Amino acid sequence: MTTTSNTHLADPTRFCLPRQYVQQAANLTDDVNRDGQEYWAPWRVAASGKFQYHVYRWAASIVRRARLDRVLDVGCGVATKLAELLAPTGAHIVGLDQTSAVRMCHDLERPGEFVVVDLENPIYMPELPFDLVVCADVIEHLMDPDPMLDLIQQCLAPGGLVIFSTPDRSRERGRDCCRSEKPEHVREWARREFIDFLRSRGFSVHASRLYPKDDAPMHTGAMSELAYRLRLAPRSAFGCHAVLASVA
C-alpha cells in the first residue's frame, strides 16, 4: 500500500460518500508513512485473531459448502484468522499484503503462500484464478481502492465470489458522523453507501451481513442492533459490515 495523490480526496461522492464527508489525508497503514514504525506492532499481532472473526467464519463456511479449491486473502495481515479458520478447509490459500505483514506470516509459519503486493499499485497475476477472494477490513485503509478492486476482479475465476468487509460508519460512529475517528482509516462507509460503491465498481451484491467487529458471540449484540434500528440507540454492537459479491 502506498499513499497516492490527494486528488483522490477531492470529491468523496466518487466513493458514494456524502459530499460533506471528511477523508483522511494519508494511508497510515503503509509502513513507509509511519516514521519508521511498522503497522504490525506486537499488540496488533496479539489482537489479530479477534477482529473480523465472523467474516472469516462466513468465508470458511462458503469454502466448505461449495467445496472451493482456491482462496485469495487480499490484505491478509499476519494471517491469524486465515490459519485458524480458512486453512483447515483444505483449500489452497494465497495471501497478499505489504512486506512487513508477509515477513511476519513467514516468521509465524502461517499455512499458505504469501506474496508482497502494493494494493494501491498492484502487480500480481496468479497462475490460476481463485474461487473465493476475501478482503476483510482493508478497503477503508486505502487512498485509492480502485486498483485493488480491479485486481480482485482479474483474479476471480468465472462465477467466483468475493467477501468484503469494512466498518459500518453509522453503527460504529453514529448516524451523523461524517469522518473516521481512526487515523488509519482513510474513509468509512455506512451500509447502503458501501453497497452502492461496490455496485458502481462493477460488482453484483448477493448478501449483506452485520457482525460484531470482534469475536464476540452474535447474540451479545442483538439487542443493541435492535435498539439502533428502532432509533432508540445511536450505535450498534454490529459494527462490521460484510458483503458477498461477484463480478457483475
C-alpha positions in Angstrom: 0.0 0.0 0.0 1.3 3.5 -0.8 0.0 7.0 -0.4 -1.4 8.3 -3.6 -2.2 11.8 -4.8 -4.6 13.9 -2.7 -6.7 14.3 -5.8 -8.4 11.1 -4.5 -9.7 13.2 -1.6 -11.2 16.0 -3.8 -14.7 14.6 -4.1 -16.0 12.0 -1.6 -19.0 11.4 -3.8 -16.8 9.4 -6.2 -16.7 6.8 -3.4 -20.5 7.1 -2.9 -20.0 9.1 0.3 -21.8 12.3 1.3 -20.3 15.4 -0.2 -19.5 16.7 3.4 -17.6 13.6 4.3 -14.0 14.4 5.6 -11.5 11.8 4.3 -8.1 11.2 6.0 -5.1 12.7 4.1 -2.8 9.7 4.0 -2.7 5.9 4.1 -1.1 5.4 7.6 -1.4 1.6 7.3 1.5 1.7 4.9 4.8 1.3 6.7 6.5 3.9 4.5 4.2 6.5 6.0 4.7 5.6 9.7 8.0 7.3 10.5 9.9 4.0 10.8 7.3 2.2 12.9 5.7 -0.8 11.2 1.9 -1.1 11.3 2.1 -4.6 12.7 3.2 -3.7 16.2 3.2 -6.6 18.8 -0.1 -5.5 20.3 -1.8 -5.7 16.8 -0.3 -9.1 16.2 -1.7 -10.3 19.6 -5.2 -8.9 18.8 -5.2 -10.1 15.2 -7.3 -13.2 15.9 -10.2 -11.2 17.3 -11.3 -8.7 14.6 -13.3 -9.7 11.6 -13.5 -13.2 13.1 -17.1 -13.7 11.9 -16.2 -12.6 8.4 -13.6 -15.4 8.2 -16.1 -17.9 9.6 -18.5 -17.0 6.9 -15.8 -17.4 4.3 -14.8 -20.8 5.7 -18.4 -22.0 5.6 -18.7 -21.0 1.9 -15.5 -22.8 1.1 -16.7 -26.0 2.8 -20.3 -25.8 1.5 -19.3 -25.1 -2.1 -16.1 -27.3 -1.9 -13.9 -24.4 -3.3 -10.3 -25.1 -4.1 -8.5 -21.8 -4.3 -8.9 -18.8 -1.9 -7.1 -15.4 -2.1 -6.9 -13.2 1.0 -6.2 -9.7 -0.1 -4.7 -7.7 2.7 -4.2 -10.8 4.8 -2.2 -9.1 7.6 -0.4 -11.6 9.7 -2.9 -14.3 8.7 -4.1 -15.3 12.1 -7.7 -16.0 11.1 -6.6 -17.4 7.8 -4.6 -20.0 9.7 -7.3 -20.7 12.2 -10.4 -20.7 10.0 -9.5 -20.9 6.3 -6.5 -23.3 6.3 -8.5 -26.2 7.9 -10.9 -26.2 4.9 -8.1 -27.7 2.8 -8.3 -25.0 0.1 -5.1 -23.7 -1.5 -4.7 -20.3 0.1 -2.7 -17.2 -1.1 -2.3 -14.1 1.0 -1.3 -10.6 -0.3 0.0 -7.7 1.8 2.9 -5.4 2.4 6.4 -6.5 3.2 6.2 -6.4 7.0 3.0 -8.4 7.1 4.3 -11.1 4.7 7.5 -11.3 6.7 5.5 -11.9 9.8 3.5 -14.6 8.1 6.7 -16.4 7.3 8.1 -15.9 10.8 4.9 -17.3 12.3 4.9 -20.2 9.8 1.4 -19.5 8.7 0.0 -22.1 6.3 -0.4 -20.9 2.7 1.5 -18.9 0.1 2.2 -15.2 0.8 3.1 -12.5 -1.7 4.2 -8.9 -1.3 1.8 -6.7 -3.2 1.3 -2.9 -3.1 -2.5 -2.9 -3.0 -2.8 0.7 -4.4 -0.4 -0.2 -7.3 -0.8 -3.9 -7.5 1.3 -6.1 -9.8 0.2 -9.7 -9.3 -1.2 -12.3 -11.6 -1.9 -15.8 -10.3 -1.1 -18.9 -12.2 -4.8 -20.0 -11.8 -7.8 -17.9 -10.8 -9.4 -18.1 -7.4 -12.9 -19.4 -6.4 -13.2 -17.0 -3.5 -11.4 -13.7 -2.6 -11.5 -12.4 1.0 -10.9 -8.7 1.5 -11.6 -8.1 5.2 -11.4 -4.6 6.6 -8.8 -3.5 4.0 -10.6 -1.1 1.7 -11.1 1.6 4.3 -7.3 1.9 4.6 -6.5 2.8 1.0 -6.3 6.3 -0.5 -7.4 4.8 -3.8 -9.1 1.4 -3.6 -9.9 1.1 -7.3 -6.6 -0.6 -8.3 -7.2 -3.3 -5.6 -10.8 -3.8 -6.8 -9.6 -4.2 -10.4 -7.0 -6.8 -9.1 -9.7 -8.7 -7.3 -11.8 -8.9 -10.5 -8.9 -10.0 -12.5 -8.1 -12.8 -10.0 -11.6 -14.3 -9.8 -12.5 -17.4 -11.7 -15.7 -17.3 -13.7 -18.5 -17.5 -11.2 -16.1 -16.7 -8.4 -17.2 -14.9 -5.2 -15.8 -12.1 -3.1 -16.3 -11.3 0.6 -15.6 -7.7 1.5 -15.9 -6.3 5.0 -15.5 -2.8 6.3 -16.6 -0.9 9.4 -20.2 0.3 9.2 -19.7 4.0 9.9 -23.3 4.7 11.1 -23.3 1.8 13.6 -19.7 2.3 14.7 -19.6 6.2 15.0 -23.3 7.3 14.9 -25.7 8.3 12.1 -24.5 11.9 11.8 -20.7 11.1 11.7 -19.0 12.2 8.5 -15.4 11.2 9.2 -13.4 8.3 10.7 -12.1 8.7 14.2 -9.4 6.2 13.4 -6.3 7.8 11.7 -5.6 4.6 9.7 -9.0 4.7 8.0 -9.0 7.0 5.0 -12.8 6.7 4.7 -15.6 4.6 6.2 -19.0 3.8 4.6 -22.5 3.4 6.0 -24.1 0.1 4.9 -26.1 1.4 1.9 -23.2 3.6 0.8 -20.8 0.6 0.7 -23.2 -1.5 -1.3 -23.7 1.4 -3.8 -19.9 1.8 -4.0 -19.3 -1.8 -4.9 -22.0 -1.8 -7.5 -20.5 1.4 -9.0 -17.2 -0.6 -9.4 -18.8 -3.5 -11.3 -19.8 -5.9 -8.5 -23.1 -7.7 -8.0 -24.0 -7.9 -4.3 -25.7 -11.1 -3.3 -25.8 -10.8 0.5 -25.0 -8.2 3.2 -24.4 -9.2 6.8 -23.7 -7.3 10.0 -21.4 -8.7 12.6 -19.6 -7.7 15.8 -16.3 -6.2 14.9 -14.5 -8.7 17.1 -15.1 -12.3 18.1 -18.0 -11.6 20.5 -20.9 -14.0 20.1 -23.6 -12.8 17.8 -26.3 -12.9 20.5 -24.5 -10.4 22.7 -25.0 -7.6 20.3 -28.5 -8.5 19.1 -30.4 -6.1 21.4 -28.1 -3.2 20.7 -28.7 -3.7 16.9 -32.5 -3.8 17.5 -32.3 -0.6 19.6 -30.3 1.0 16.8 -32.8 0.0 14.1 -35.7 1.4 16.3 -33.6 4.6 16.7 -33.5 4.0 20.5 -29.7 3.9 20.5 -27.1 5.9 18.5 -24.9 3.0 17.7 -24.9 -0.8 17.4 -22.5 -3.5 18.5 -22.8 -4.9 15.0 -20.2 -2.5 13.6 -18.7 -4.8 10.9 -20.4 -4.9 7.5 -19.7 -7.9 5.3 -20.8 -8.3 1.7 -20.8 -11.3 -0.6 -20.4 -10.2 -4.2 -19.3 -11.3 -7.6 -18.3 -9.6 -10.8 -21.4 -8.1 -12.5 
